[in-house]
Amino acid sequence: MDRIRKPSESASEETQTPNEEFQPQDENPKAEEKSEGQDIVMKAFDEKKNKPAQQQIDAWKQQYGEVFLIAFDEDEMYVWRPINRLEYKQMIQSVQNEAAFQEAMVQKCVLWPNIGPEWLAAGKAGTIPTLHAVILEGSNFLEPAMAVTLVRKL
């Protein structure tokens, strides 16, 4: 199989150089904006009638370690988990093209709602590539410019 395309190129152009000091979230003025946005997302999720029960979310956390929520709007939300290395390697070997790779990863990692053939046929065109990019980033696939901001000299 040809090389799979790089993960999301959503890394900010304003990158921190390795010698700059790390700025904790609470000192970052954008952190407050993000926090407010997360409150809106969580409120909308809490109000969903068909969302997974907290017991199910806790079971997924126990099974996968981390579980995340992404909301495109108040009606289109997804609970997902990162992909592990073994799953990723198996997927690369078994999938023949980029679109199929993205769909396979999203189907494996989205825990709710079910992403089945009917959804794939009728879903919005950009949802799968966006979910794929978010899953990759949540699985530590980072652009080099972003990764270098995480490095510190000891």
PAZAPA-4460 file (N, C-alpha, C; in steps of 0.05 Angstrom, whole numbers, plus 32768, in hexadecimal, padded with zeros to 4 digits):
% residues 154
    n_x    n_y    n_z   ca_x   ca_y   ca_z    c_x    c_y    c_z   seq   type   mol
   8011   7FE8   8000   8000   8000   8000   8012   8019   8000     1      M     A
   8009   802D   7FF1   8018   8046   7FF1   8017   8053   800C     2      D     A
   8029   8065   8010   802A   8073   802A   8010   8081   802F     3      R     A
   8006   807F   8048   7FEE   808C   8050   7FF4   80AA   8054     4      I     A
   7FE2   80BB   804C   7FE5   80D8   804E   7FEA   80E0   806B     5      R     A
   7FF9   80F5   806F   8000   80FF   8089   7FE6   8107   8098     6      K     A
   7FE7   8105   80B3   7FD0   810E   80C3   7FCA   812C   80C0     7      P     A
   7FB6   8135   80CC   7FAC   8151   80CA   7FC3   8165   80CC     8      S     A
   7FC2   8179   80BB   7FD5   818E   80BC   7FCA   81A6   80CB     9      E     A
   7FBD   81A0   80E1   7FB0   81B5   80F0   7FC2   81C3   8104    10      S     A
   7FDB   81BC   8105   7FED   81C8   8118   7FEF   81E6   8112    11      A     A
   7FEE   81F5   8127   7FEF   8212   8125   8009   821C   8119    12      S     A
   8007   8231   8109   8020   823C   80FE   8030   824A   8113    13      E     A
   8023   8252   8129   8031   825E   813F   803C   8248   8151    14      E     A
   8053   823D   814A   805E   8227   815A   8073   8231   816D    15      T     A
   8075   8223   8183   8088   822A   8198   80A3   821C   8191    16      Q     A
   80B8   822B   8194   80D2   821F   818F   80DA   820E   81A7    17      T     A
   80EC   81FA   81A4   80F3   81E9   81BA   80FE   81F7   81D2    18      P     A
   810A   820F   81CF   8116   821E   81E6   8102   822F   81F4    19      N     A
   80EB   8234   81E9   80D7   8244   81F7   80CA   8235   820E    20      E     A
   80C2   8243   8222   80B5   8237   8239   8099   822E   8232    21      E     A
   8091   8218   823D   8075   820E   8239   8062   8220   8248    22      F     A
   804C   8228   823C   8039   8239   8248   8021   8227   8251    23      Q     A
   801C   8224   826B   8006   8214   8275   7FEC   821E   826A    24      P     A
   7FD8   820C   8267   7FBE   8213   825C   7FB1   822B   826A    25      Q     A
   7FB2   822C   8285   7FA4   8241   8293   7FAF   825D   828E    26      D     A
   7FC8   825F   8284   7FD4   8279   827E   7FD0   8280   8261    27      E     A
   7FC5   826E   8251   7FC1   8273   8235   7FA6   8280   8231    28      N     A
   7FA4   8298   8225   7F8B   82A5   8222   7F77   8296   8210    29      P     A
   7F81   8285   81FE   7F6F   8275   81ED   7F63   825E   81FC    30      K     A
   7F6F   8256   8213   7F65   823F   8222   7F49   8245   822D    31      A     A
   7F44   825E   8234   7F29   8265   823E   7F14   8263   8228    32      E     A
   7F1B   826C   8210   7F09   8269   81FA   7F03   824C   81F4    33      E     A
   7F18   823B   81F4   7F14   821F   81F0   7F03   8212   8205    34      K     A
   7F07   821A   821E   7EF8   8210   8234   7EDA   8216   8231    35      S     A
   7ED4   822F   8229   7EB8   8236   8225   7EAC   8226   820E    36      E     A
   7EBB   8221   81F9   7EB2   8211   81E3   7EAD   81F4   81EB    37      G     A
   7EBE   81EA   81FC   7EBA   81CE   8206   7EA1   81CD   8217    38      Q     A
   7E9B   81E2   8226   7E83   81E2   8236   7E6A   81E0   8225    39      D     A
   7E6A   81EE   820E   7E54   81ED   81FC   7E51   81D1   81F0    40      I     A
   7E67   81C6   81E8   7E67   81AA   81DD   7E5D   8197   81F2    41      V     A
   7E67   8198   820A   7E5E   8185   821F   7E41   8189   8226    42      M     A
   7E38   81A2   8226   7E1C   81A7   822C   7E0A   819B   8216    43      K     A
   7E12   819F   81FD   7E02   8193   81E7   7E03   8174   81E9    44      A     A
   7E1A   8169   81F0   7E1C   814C   81F3   7E0A   8142   820A    45      F     A
   7E0B   8150   8220   7DFB   8148   8237   7DDD   8149   8231    46      D     A
   7DD5   815B   821E   7DB9   815D   8217   7DB0   814A   8202    47      E     A
   7DC2   813B   81F5   7DBB   8128   81E1   7DAB   8111   81ED    48      K     A
   7D96   8109   81E0   7D84   80F4   81EA   7D90   80D9   81E5    49      K     A
   7D9D   80D5   81CF   7DA6   80BA   81C8   7DC4   80B5   81CD    50      N     A
   7DD0   80C6   81DE   7DED   80C4   81E4   7DF2   80AA   81F4    51      K     A
   7E0B   80A1   81F4   7E12   8089   8204   7E0F   8090   8222    52      P     A
   7E07   807C   8231   7E06   807F   824E   7E21   8083   825A    53      A     A
   7E23   8090   8271   7E3C   8094   827E   7E4A   807A   8284    54      Q     A
   7E3B   8065   828A   7E47   804B   828F   7E56   8041   8277    55      Q     A
   7E4A   8045   825F   7E57   803D   8246   7E70   804D   8241    56      Q     A
   7E6F   8067   8246   7E87   8078   8243   7E9D   806E   8256    57      I     A
   7E96   8069   826F   7EA9   805F   8282   7EB5   8044   8279    58      D     A
   7EA5   8033   826E   7EAF   8019   8264   7EC2   801D   824D    59      A     A
   7EBC   8030   823B   7ECF   8036   8225   7EE9   8041   8230    60      W     A
   7EE7   8052   8244   7F00   805D   8250   7F10   8047   825C    61      K     A
   7F03   8034   8269   7F11   801D   8275   7F1E   800C   825F    62      Q     A
   7F10   8008   8249   7F1B   7FF8   8233   7F30   8005   8223    63      Q     A
   7F2D   801F   821D   7F3E   802D   820A   7F51   8042   8217    64      Y     A
   7F4C   8049   8230   7F5C   805D   823D   7F52   8079   823A    65      G     A
   7F4F   8082   8222   7F46   809D   821D   7F2E   809C   820A    66      E     A
   7F1B   80AD   820F   7F03   80AF   81FE   7EFD   80CD   81FA    67      V     A
   7EF7   80D5   81E2   7EF4   80F1   81DC   7ED9   80F6   81CE    68      F     A
   7ED0   810F   81CE   7EB8   8118   81C0   7EBF   812E   81AD    69      L     A
   7EB5   812C   8195   7EB7   8142   8181   7E9B   8148   8178    70      I     A
   7E95   8162   8176   7E7B   816B   816E   7E7E   817E   8156    71      A     A
   7E72   8177   8140   7E71   8188   8129   7E5B   819D   812C    72      F     A
   7E46   8195   8139   7E30   81A6   8141   7E20   8198   8156    73      D     A
   7E0A   81A3   815F   7DFB   8197   8175   7DEE   817C   816E    74      E     A
   7DEB   8177   8154   7DDF   815D   814C   7DF4   8149   8143    75      D     A
   7E0B   8151   813A   7E1F   813F   8130   7E37   813E   8142    76      E     A
   7E37   8129   8153   7E4C   8125   8167   7E56   8109   8165    77      M     A
   7E70   8105   816D   7E7C   80EB   816C   7E8E   80E6   8185    78      Y     A
   7E8B   80CF   8190   7E9D   80C6   81A6   7EB2   80B4   8199    79      V     A
   7ECB   80B9   819E   7EE0   80AA   8190   7EF7   80A5   81A3    80      W     A
   7F09   8093   819B   7F20   808C   81AA   7F39   808C   8197    81      R     A
   7F51   808E   81A3   7F69   808D   8192   7F6D   8071   8187    82      P     A
   7F7C   806F   8172   7F83   8054   8167   7F9E   804C   8172    83      I     A
   7FA1   8033   8178   7FBB   802A   8183   7FCD   8021   816C    84      N     A
   7FE7   801D   8172   7FFB   8017   815D   7FF4   7FFD   814E    85      R     A
   7FED   7FE8   815C   7FE7   7FCF   814F   7FCF   7FD2   813C    86      L     A
   7FBA   7FDF   8145   7FA3   7FE3   8133   7FAB   7FF3   811B    87      E     A
   7FBB   8007   811F   7FC4   8018   8109   7FD4   8008   80F4    88      Y     A
   7FE7   7FF8   80FE   7FF7   7FE8   80EB   7FE6   7FD4   80DC    89      K     A
   7FD4   7FC7   80E9   7FC2   7FB4   80DC   7FB1   7FC2   80C7    90      Q     A
   7FA8   7FDA   80CD   7F97   7FE8   80BB   7FA6   7FF0   80A2    91      M     A
   7FBF   7FFA   80A5   7FCF   8001   808E   7FD4   7FEA   807C    92      I     A
   7FD8   7FD2   8087   7FDC   7FBB   8076   7FC4   7FB1   8068    93      Q     A
   7FAC   7FB6   8072   7F94   7FAB   8067   7F84   7FBD   8055    94      S     A
   7F89   7FD7   8056   7F79   7FEA   8047   7F88   7FF3   802E    95      V     A
   7F79   7FF7   8018   7F85   7FFB   7FFE   7F88   8019   7FF6    96      Q     A
   7F78   802B   8001   7F7A   8047   7FF9   7F74   8059   8010    97      N     A
   7F79   8073   800C   7F76   8087   8022   7F59   8089   802C    98      E     A
   7F46   808A   801A   7F2A   808C   8023   7F22   8074   8033    99      A     A
   7F29   805C   802B   7F22   8044   8039   7F31   8043   8054   100      A     A
   7F4A   804D   8055   7F59   804E   806E   7F4B   8061   8082   101      F     A
   7F43   8078   8078   7F35   808B   808A   7F1B   807F   8095   102      Q     A
   7F0B   8073   8083   7EF2   8067   808C   7EF7   8050   80A0   103      E     A
   7F0B   803F   809B   7F10   8029   80AD   7F18   8033   80C8   104      A     A
   7F29   8048   80C9   7F32   8053   80E3   7F1B   805F   80F2   105      M     A
   7F0A   806E   80E4   7EF4   807B   80F1   7EE0   8066   80FB   106      V     A
   7EDB   8051   80EB   7EC9   803C   80F4   7ED4   802E   810D   107      Q     A
   7EEE   802A   810E   7EFA   801D   8125   7EFA   802E   813E   108      K     A
   7EFF   8048   813B   7F04   8059   8152   7EEC   8069   815B   109      C     A
   7ED8   806D   814A   7EC0   807B   8153   7EAF   8067   8162   110      V     A
   7EAA   806D   817B   7E9B   805B   818D   7E7D   8061   818C   111      L     A
   7E76   8079   8187   7E5A   8082   8185   7E58   809A   8173   112      W     A
   7E45   809C   8162   7E32   8087   815A   7E3F   8073   8148   113      P     A
   7E30   805E   8141   7E3B   8049   8130   7E3F   8055   8114   114      N     A
   7E57   8051   8109   7E5D   805B   80EE   7E5C   8042   80DC   115      I     A
   7E44   803D   80D1   7E40   8026   80C0   7E3E   802E   80A3   116      G     A
   7E39   801A   8091   7E37   8020   8075   7E23   8035   806D   117      P     A
   7E0C   8035   807B   7DF7   8048   8075   7E01   8065   807B   118      E     A
   7E0F   8067   8092   7E19   8081   809A   7E2E   808A   8086   119      W     A
   7E40   8078   807E   7E56   807F   806B   7E4A   8089   8051   120      L     A
   7E34   807D   8049   7E28   8086   802F   7E1A   80A1   8031   121      A     A
   7E0F   80A7   8049   7DFE   80BF   804B   7E0C   80D6   805B   122      A     A
   7E22   80D0   8069   7E2F   80E4   807A   7E3B   80FB   806A   123      G     A
   7E40   8111   8077   7E4D   8128   806A   7E69   8120   8061   124      K     A
   7E71   8129   804A   7E8A   8121   803D   7EA3   8127   804E   125      A     A
   7EA3   813D   805D   7EBB   8144   806C   7EBD   8137   8087   126      G     A
   7EA8   812A   8090   7EA8   811F   80AB   7EBE   810A   80AF   127      T     A
   7EBF   80F7   809D   7ED3   80E1   80A0   7EF0   80EC   80A0   128      I     A
   7EF8   80FC   808C   7F13   8106   808D   7F19   8117   80A6   129      P     A
   7F06   8126   80B0   7F0A   8135   80C8   7F0C   8124   80E0   130      T     A
   7EFB   8110   80E3   7EFD   80FD   80F9   7F17   80EE   80F8   131      L     A
   7F1F   80E6   80E0   7F39   80D8   80DC   7F50   80E9   80E6   132      H     A
   7F50   8102   80DF   7F66   8114   80E7   7F66   8118   8105   133      A     A
   7F4F   811B   8111   7F4D   811E   812E   7F57   8105   813D   134      V     A
   7F4F   80EE   8133   7F57   80D5   813F   7F75   80D2   813D   135      I     A
   7F81   80D8   8126   7F9E   80D7   8123   7FAC   80E9   8137   136      L     A
   7FA3   8102   8139   7FAF   8114   814C   7FAC   810B   8168   137      E     A
   7F95   8100   816F   7F90   80F5   818A   7FA1   80DC   8190   138      G     A
   7FAB   80D0   817A   7FBC   80B9   817D   7FDA   80C0   817B   139      S     A
   7FE0   80D9   817E   7FFB   80E4   817E   8008   80E5   8163   140      N     A
   7FF9   80E6   814D   8004   80EC   8133   8004   810A   8130   141      F     A
   801C   8116   8134   801E   8133   8133   8030   813C   811D   142      L     A
   802B   8153   8112   803E   8160   80FF   8058   8166   810E   143      E     A
   806F   8164   8100   8088   816A   810E   8089   8185   811B   144      P     A
   807D   819A   810F   807D   81B4   811C   806F   81B4   8137   145      A     A
   8059   81A4   8139   804B   81A2   8152   805A   8191   8166   146      M     A
   8065   817A   815C   8074   8168   816E   808C   8175   817A   147      A     A
   809A   8186   816C   80B2   8193   8176   80AB   81A6   818E   148      V     A
   8093   81B0   818F   808B   81C1   81A5   8088   81B1   81BF   149      T     A
   8087   8197   81BD   8084   8186   81D4   809F   817C   81DF   150      L     A
   80B5   8182   81D1   80D0   8178   81D8   80DE   818C   81EB   151      V     A
   80EA   8181   81FF   80FA   8191   8212   8115   8184   8216   152      R     A
   812A   8195   8217   8145   818B   821C   8148   8186   823A   153      K     A
   8152   816F   8241   8156   8167   825D   8173   816C   8266   154      L     A
***
